[in-house]
Amino acid sequence: MRRLEGLAIASVIASLLVSCVGSPVAEPSPTATVAVSPTERVVTSPTPIPTPTPVPQPPDVPPVSFARANFERGVANGVTASGALALADRGLATGVYDDPFGAPKIAFESGTWTSEWTAVSFPFDELIASWNADTPVGTWIRVEAQARGAGRDTKFYTVIVWASGDGDIHRTSVAGQKDLDGDVNVDTFVRAKDARPLDTYRLRVTLYRRAGFLVTPTVRLLAAMTSAAFRHEIPSPYSGGAIDLAVPTFSQEIHKGEFPEYDGGGEAWCSPTSTAMVLAFHGAGPSEDELANFPGDRYDDPQVDFAARGTYEWSYKGAGNWPANVAYATRFGLEGFVTRLRSLNEAQRFVEASIPLVASITGKLPGLLFGETNGHLLVIRGFDRRGNVITNDPAAPTDEDTHKTYGRADFERVWLGGSGGTVYVIYPRGKPLPPNVPDLPANW
């Protein structure tokens, strides 16, 4: 589950609320860094003039934008970029990686790809990167973001060091990156309150493999959502009929106490439980052999336990890292990303395209099992005739009890007002997405 968001209602006091956070977040040493050999070169590139975003940001609409990196237009060092990113046969850097939660001095070979600068049509306060990648045994990746504005470039901030498994390195965000420009709060770059405006960014991904290995990680998507604070008009109007997708129901509560090394189930597992429900809807997920290996045959809804392990992030000490959940889902023939939507009307577009969404909420929600939360995730699966939100809410005592309907205004208040409208968009690879809202910056 999830920490209190920057956009959340200021009066929510985390220590008094039941949430998905689980154990406290310890501040690990910020040593998830690469000690490189002298053969590794710093990636440098010319500074191109950003291409202006073609659609301007209207002043009366929530400022949010989403863009996918174009692999054909970036700068590669030891990486090939033919449809997807992979390590090249030559030109690789060498070095060692000190896993702050595991083995030190892991010798590696690596290559780096840096995107072109992406202009945003408004000054942004937050950036969330997404990636879809395959990391065979012996490989991992690092995702970074850099911003620009008001005549200066920020440093590159590490978003995550990531692998789909946990046998080589421990996937982790990196604490201790705060400076005068901003910081990374688990998975979200947040501009410092007194920092000058930012309106452009670029992404960088480094692909690693253990020294002596011949396999390569593959990055199929690298993207980012940018947004700024906005006071939403709630509720949004609804036009449409009733729709309810048949999303399988899983309860987080039946897993309470399971696998404390992955934050122990229950309230801590709302995110992987919601992700597992969407995977099941799309007919995807771990195989029977994978589930037999972990968690074994002693657990109900074992795909939830599997998802918790596959999304657990060691610095955060939880399974609620937003893009790490999406990256986990894309292991199973799916695509996905994290973005923010401007209202439930945009969510309706996805539901009508048979794409249920995982939504992040914060605050008081009538009908919620705990009444109030400082961070919870659930699945939007449909709408009734009045536009109220039909969900699979994992905060329920049984699987059958997760199918719940929340009032439209109540839901938008904790979703738009709590997380800025954050959603996981997870869908079959190659499936067309609904069209973006005309005359607004694209946000998916």
Secondary structure, DSSP 8 states (H G I E B T S, - for coil): -----TTS-TT--GGGS--S--S------S---EEE-TT--------------SS---TTS--EEEEE--TTSSEEESEEESSSEEE-SS--EEEEE--TTS-S-EEEEEEEEE---EE-SS--SEEEEEEEEE--TTEEEEEEEEEEETTEE---EEEEEE-SSSSSS--B-------SSEEEETTEEEE-TTS----EEEEEEEEEEETT-----EEEEEEEEEE------SS----S--EE-------SGGGTTS-GGGT-SGGGGHHHHHHHHHHHHTT-S--HHHHHHTT-TTSSSHHHHHHHHHH-BTTTTBS--HHHHHHHHGGGSEEEEEEE-SSHHHHHHHHHTT--EEEEEEEE-TT-TTSEEEEEEEEEEEE-TT--EEEE-S-SSSSGGGEEEE-HHHHHHHHHHHHSSEEEEEEETT-------TTS----
